[in-house]
């Protein structure tokens, strides 16, 4: 029996699918440990997986002053620059604990953003590693880097943007080389690591559907799109007040904006209440303080259970929320806050599963337009084509078995180590 360690950092939406992979690997006969933040212990242990602690509080960390300024002042080089020191320090604190968490592993799987460290840990400890990504992060001419809120610039322009974005890895190079020194490895550079991974065909499996993002034709071998990794919440029962609310009227619209929304919770709560009432819909609102007979505020809920009961969704466009919305067949309007959320929002529009993607903010402090959001909510409900297209995608997605590809790869990597 092989021991698999999964490095899973990020927000809840990043960790849940990787915990789901761990559950599938456990049921396939592997011993599985998930290395993640203390905040997510409750996602790991109920699934029968071993919890191994990594430092940091990814969701709480998004409430720092630097992040608050980022949300208040908009996307600019200055606000991004102010985030860099905390990002580098978070990565630095994670290196040695990750090496400790992986020291008895036969296979090490890593999500983003721990892949830079996990790859080095694998080299230093002689452990085969593989990426398990929820977002396409390998260069391609087919679209620009998902973390950048920008439109396609054509194949050449997109390629150039990826090359420029790759230079951002340099800010972590001191952290990477410090870890390599601890692992008795010589210093390296981001370019050398990329070349080495290309030559070795370092495997990265992507946990989304080919029907949502087809595998780019110019990707190197070893980069594969395998289908979504879903992980239902265990022993979850809907609160009686939520059941009563759903039974007391027509299907509502779900409103939820992810962990970053806490930086602007007051404003978002006000906008949400205004939009729901102008659009004439009842609302289930996640983690915001709203009041009224036509809306209810909820904490963490099981989207598997909730989304099929919704008329439509208004969400931030996080990879996990987008996946579960598509799986449920419920059309959406996205309000991207940052990083890859813009990518998924635009993708839903392109697929015909959403009428609009409305950024919370742009440059120069331009804020979310409530009237545009009202129009989008009315449109997604009033035009049945959005639900029809989303349900068509749902049927295709549910025919896929994304975790099985991960099980096959882990079996191969373990067998190469002489472990079965």
WOUR-V576325 format. One record per pair of residues at least 12 apart in sequence whose ideal C-beta (glycine too) atoms are under 6 Angstrom apart, sorted by the first residue. I is the first residue (numbers start at 1). J is the second residue. If there is no record, write none. Layout:
i: {I;I}
j: {J;J}
This chain:
i: {1;2;2;2;2;3;3;3;4;4;4;4;4;5;5;5;5;5;6;6;6;6;7;7;7;7;7;8;8;8;9;10;11;11;11;13;13;15;15;15;16;16;17;17;17;17;18;19;19;19;19;19;20;20;20;21;21;21;22;22;23;24;26;28;32;33;33;34;35;35;35;36;37;37;37;37;38;39;46;52;54;54;55;55;56;59;62;62;63;66;66;66;67;68;71;71;74;74;74;75;84;88;91;91;92;95;95;98;98;99;102;105;106;106;106;107;107;107;107;108;108;108;109;109;110;111;112;115;116;116;120;120;124;124;128;130;130;131;132;133;133;134;134;135;135;138;138;139;140;140;141;141;141;141;142;144;144;145;145;146;146;147;147;149;169;170;198;201;201;203;204;205;205;205;205;206;207;207;207;208;209;209;209;209;210;211;211;226;226;227;227;228;228;229;229;232;233;236;242;245;246;249;251;252;252;252;253;253;253;253;254;254;254;255;255;255;255;256;256;257;258;258;260;265;268;269;269;269;271;272;273;274;275;275;275;276;278;279;279;279;282;283;284;285;286;303;307;307;307;307;308;310;311;312;312;312;313;313;313;314;316;316;316;317;317;317;317;317;318;322;326;326;327;327;329;329;329;331;331;331;331;331;332;332;333;333;333;333;334;335;335;336;337;345;352;353;353;355;355;355;356;358;358}
j: {31;30;106;414;419;31;105;106;25;30;32;107;410;33;35;102;105;108;18;22;34;109;35;98;110;114;118;34;36;111;114;58;58;59;259;318;320;36;40;43;231;320;207;229;231;320;111;34;43;44;47;231;229;230;231;229;403;406;34;49;47;403;48;407;49;50;52;49;52;54;101;54;54;56;57;58;53;57;234;101;94;97;93;97;90;259;259;260;262;82;83;86;263;263;263;264;361;363;365;363;171;171;172;175;175;117;179;117;121;121;121;127;414;417;419;128;410;413;414;122;127;129;130;132;131;132;133;131;172;176;179;180;183;185;413;203;409;204;205;204;206;207;319;319;340;219;223;162;216;218;155;158;159;218;216;158;161;162;165;340;343;339;340;342;190;190;220;221;222;222;223;224;226;405;406;225;228;229;402;228;227;228;397;400;225;393;396;402;405;400;402;323;402;402;403;304;302;302;298;296;309;282;311;282;283;284;281;283;311;312;284;310;313;272;283;285;314;286;315;316;316;318;337;288;288;288;289;290;370;285;290;370;370;373;374;295;374;374;377;378;294;295;296;297;298;324;324;325;328;330;328;330;381;331;380;381;325;330;332;333;335;337;341;334;336;341;344;345;341;344;393;397;394;397;390;391;394;353;380;386;387;390;348;354;354;356;376;380;357;358;360;359;360;357;389;389;390;376;379;380;376;372;373}
